[in-house]
Amino acid sequence: MQRDKNDNAGHIILPLVNKTEENVVFPLVLNVISRFWGEEIPRLEIEKRSSTYKSFKGIVFIEGLEIIEKNLNLSSIVYRGSISDIKKRVNQGFPVIVILPGIGDIVQFATIVCGYDDNEKRIITYIPEPDSYGAIPEHTFEEEWSQDDYFTILVFPKDMNEIFKNDLFEFNKSNRIYLETERLKIQGKFQESQNILNSFINNSDPSNSEYKDNTQILCLLAGILNEQNNPACISIYEKVIKINPKYYLAYRGLGNYYLKSKNFKSSKEYYLKAIEINPKRFGPIYKNLGIVLLELGEVGSAKNYFKKYLEYVPNASDKENILQFLNS
């Protein structure tokens, strides 16, 4: 790790990994950190697991964590981080994976924090290009990171576990459950995922409190209910927003639910709140808002949001239909 003479900046040098090595069960960030720790990538295991998700376009993170923990000399902790925590990890020599808002038609993505500069007030992130790193203003980084409730993954050699024995990692257990039940949802096992989430959230045991207040767990359950058009999702989304008023996905989820329920006024309200939090995060939200505004008779505003949709998703599959409407 490189550090400046004032000890106000740290920067971990990470190996360069080609973006083409991204895999549905083994994301680029895990590939990079595995190599950083000198581990050989278990390609056969990755290939075997990824065959299950041929039609899925995202990342099944729990699969990747299981791969490194079962096949490599690595462990992981999944928790709710903070700016001070990631600086501490960098100082210890540990790069940290964080989940940040996406752009275009990607709602979120994973990156690696590999450094910081207190003089410049910037967080340094990994970019898979030669001699390239992202230097994000600290306040901007924290603002965006908060939209996914500071979701953090720490990967380290198993023989270094002792280093963390006195550290408190908030939501470590419940975030692992979140990733495991998310996998069930991706596999189409909605009822099984829902049952597990409900069992943790509704458990009256005081030691289970971290499940009741974990926005990842709550929003996943709300999303499953939303897909069933179950109005029970409303109160859960509202609880997420009460815990974290910047939790983008809860506002988007409510917008989607009210759109399907034909409560267009409420749908508009929540879509606009999501856009206020982050106007660049997810292009398709502008299309949905355009549909809502058409239903409300606000044709001019609807056209403006359809234009925004194409601005953020220029290669959208329905681009021609949108253009025909805009030119009509």
Helices and strands as residue ranges (DSSP letters): E 2-3, E 9-11, G 19-21, H 28-36, H 43-50, G 51-53, H 61-71, E 74-80, H 83-92, E 96-101, E 108-117, E 122-126, E 133-137, H 138-145, G 146-148, E 151-157, G 158-164, H 172-186, H 190-201, G 206-208, H 209-212, H 215-227, H 232-243, H 248-260, H 264-277, H 284-295, H 299-312, H 319-326
